[in-house]
Structure formats: C-alpha cells, structure tokens
Amino acid sequence: MIHNLAIMKKITGGFLFYKDYWNLYKDYTSILKIFTAYIPFIMRTEEETIKVLKQGEEFEFHFGNYQLVVVVFGVDKGTDKEMIRDFMERISNNIDIIYDSEEALRSKDLPPGMDQFSKEIELMVRASPNYEELYKLDKTVEQRINITPASEELNRRNTMFAEQGFQLKNEFFCEFIADDDKMPVVTRPKFYMTSKAEYNPDSSKIEAKSYEIYLDFLEYPKPPKFPDFPRGLHNIIGNPYEALDTLKEWDIVHPPAWVELVRELEQKVYKSETHLIEPIIEQPYEPGKKGKGKGEATGKTKDGQKKTSSYK
C-alpha cells in the first residue's frame, strides 16, 4: 500500500506536491526534512533511476530521479516492486506534461493540470491495495502457464472501485475499514449519519440519533452488503433492501453508483424519527371496565345507574 507522495524541484529543492494519504506520518515537518536532505544524493544517480531510499521495520521509501523533478513516496515494506515502478512511471509521465520546462517549475502559480493530476494520483493511491493484489495474481498465473495474462478486466474493476470510493470521500464523511492486514479497503466504507434533529418538549432539548453504518461493495456490481446494520435504525426504516428504492431497483448490468445509494440512505436516516412511536392498540370492550375499546361507555353514574350513551 502506498502511504505518501512528495515531488520536489531539482533546481530549487522546493516541493511541488506532498500528501500523506492515510495520515500515517504525524511528524509532517520531519518527513519533509528527510526528503529534502536526500535530494543531492538522488541527483547524483542516473536519470530514470528508481531505487529504495530508506527502510524501516514496517515501511520503506522509494525515489525516482527524473529530468526536472525528484519523486519520493513511502510504502509498506515488501510492496510489489512492479506496482511501485508502474506508479512511479505514471507520476513522471504526468509531471513531464504539466511541467514541460524549467520556466514552468520556477513559476509560483500552479499550472491548470495540477489539480487533475492530484485527483488521478489520489485514485491510484486509494486503489493501491487492490492493485497490489492484481500484480500478485498476474505473477501467479504467469508462473503456472508461462505467459503474462491479459489483466484489463481486473485493472478496470480496481480502477472502478477507486473512482467510486473517491466520489464517496468527496461527498460524505466516511472512512475505509481495514482488512486483516490492517490495510484500508476502498470497498468497505463506514459512514456516520444523524437523524433529523427535533425539539423534545419532555426534556426541553433538541435531540437527534447518530448511527455508524457499514457497507461492503466487494461484490459490486452486485448489491452491497450491510454488515452490522444498526438495530435501532432497522426498527425505524426496516430492512434496507426493502426500504431503499436504489436497492429494490438494482440492476447488476447497469448498477447505480455507490454514491447514489448512500445519498438515498442518508435521506432515509435524516428523515427518520428520533424515537420509536408506540402504536395505539385497541382494547376489546369489557363491561364495567374503562379502556380504549369501542362500544358502550363503561362505568356507572354516581347514583349507580348504568350509562347508556355510546362513543361517537
């Protein structure tokens, strides 16, 4: 899994780009100082060189030396080298297009393509756990049948997952749940949703109920699963597969985007009551007993005569 990425100018040593995608490195300043200190060493290597820069117990940093820039990024130790090389080459190709001269590098203004570059890199990084599985699969098949398999479909699927997850992060406050290897998985988002806030006259407070909602899109384009769907929310809106139109009308040939489902779910949660309303149950009529049943009035007058009026 790719952790963070830094792109630095050779001519000044300044940073063009830096981002810690999973918030793993709390000491932001120290990381930048480490990267900057290695620029002279990296520049002494041949251009197009890609090597390991620094290793720790659980992580390692890799660098790439290119014509105008130096690229450094951190990954889990033992990350597939083919994926690292592919990632580095994609970055360098994009940077060569955006910054095509030293004049462009000296400018303090970001070029128009930099924003799109940032989004593309974000997608690649968020998908890196899935990409790594792809490379492992490719190598296994290659060893078995002695050819390199066509992996366009797997690439398409992983790219699709990354794009869907990126849309969710853009629109909702969510986080991706880690798997057994402690790597966040883009197909397993967790959301925090709050029901509509309403004034409670009994407590003289504004009350709202919050829920943690988990989704699992691993089998997409099939409908997602709802691990540990909140019981309180289930009591209010019912079974999500029956309550949500997006799920009732799900088409695996033309599946809706993940964000469409989450939008509808959020609306259902927001409009839900903050507490269950107990139903009024009609009680059967029993002579001589007060209750909620229909029929003749129960009870007697003060002089002991039975009432004869009926409810209307």
Buried (B, 14 or more C-beta within 10 A) or exposed (E): BBBBBBBBBBEEBEEBBBBBBBEBBEEEEEBBEBBBEBBEEBEEBEEEEBEEBBEEEEBBBBBBBBEBBBBBBBBBEEBBEBBBEBBBBEBBEBBEEBBEEBEEBEEEEEBEBBEEBEEBBBBBBBBBBBBBBBBEEBBEBEEEEEEEBEBEEBBEBBBEBBBBBBBBBEEBEBEBBEEEEEBBBBBBBBBEBBBEEEEEEEEEEEBEBEBEBBBBBEEBBEBBBBEEBBEEBEEBBEEBEEBBEBBEEBEEEEBBBBBEBBBBBBEBBEEBEBEEEEEEEEEEBEEEEEEEBEEEEBEEEEEEEEEEEEEE
